[in-house]
Amino acid sequence: MIESPSPSAALAAPRPAPSARCTAPRLALAGARTLAAVALLMQALALPAHADAPTPIPMQQLMELARGGAAALPADVRIEIEPGQLDARLKLAPCRRIEPYLPTGSTAWGRTRVGLRCTDGPVNWNVFLPVTVRVWSPAVVNVGPLQAGAEIRAEDLQIREVDIASAAAPVFRDPQLLVGRLLAATLPPGTPLRPQHLRVRQWFAAGETVTLVYVGEGFSASTEAQALSNGLDGQAVRVRTPSGKIVTGWPAGERRVEVRS
């Protein structure tokens, strides 16, 4: 098992979440870090190289590429690579330069594969190596079992280091974003909370009077309006102003709709 460098060690105990609201996989960074780890991996596998003139794998460039995307994920994320096995029937010719790459259509995280391409040898070859890429990050998990429909309380939650690559959806890193939300599914203890685990929040019902807020650069204006449909979190909603005009906006809180310009 091979780990990429991390700015911090693994969590020894739950600790407060960083300011980031949630963590979603970013393929560009994941691909870069995967390639960096694969460079280590190839050394560990001792792939054949020409004995008298081997060309070293460009480790430094790959690691710089990985670090260059650090802003895409929190600093406390660490990447772990578990290599699989090449097909035992393969007979690879010696190679002075091997380039790792992420094949088209392959995911950068989870169970995936990386390509190993010989670009300087008597025979140029290309093989695929199965790998498991784990991405460890602090995330909000439930302490005990929670039933579908339950309202989440602060004492139900804690921060643990989890493998966020085990599913494609982002995880939550701030427990306060979850307090008061209703669960859409029953969760066993230690489940990293993700958006699909929550019921869609309804801020108001069709027919209710709402505050319609127009927001622009350096100004805002508000008026009352009537909701023409339920105000569901993340879904556009239409409202009717006192003059009869129909406006489309976004639910932004209890009986509040925003229109941004």
Buried (B, 14 or more C-beta within 10 A) or exposed (E): EBBBEBEEEEBEEBEEBBEBEBBEBBBEBBBBBBBBBBBBBBBEBEBBBBEEEEBEBBEEEBBEBBBEBBEBBBEBBBBBBBBEEBEEEEEBEBBBBBBBBBEEEBBBBBEBBBBBBBEBBEEEBEBBBBBBBBBBBBBBBBEEEBEEEBEBEEEBBBBBBBBBBEBEEBBBBBBEBBBEBEBBEEBEEEBBBBBEBBEEEEBBEEEBEBBBBBBEEEEEEEBEBBBBBBBBBEEEBBBBEEEEEEBEBBBBBEBBBBBEE
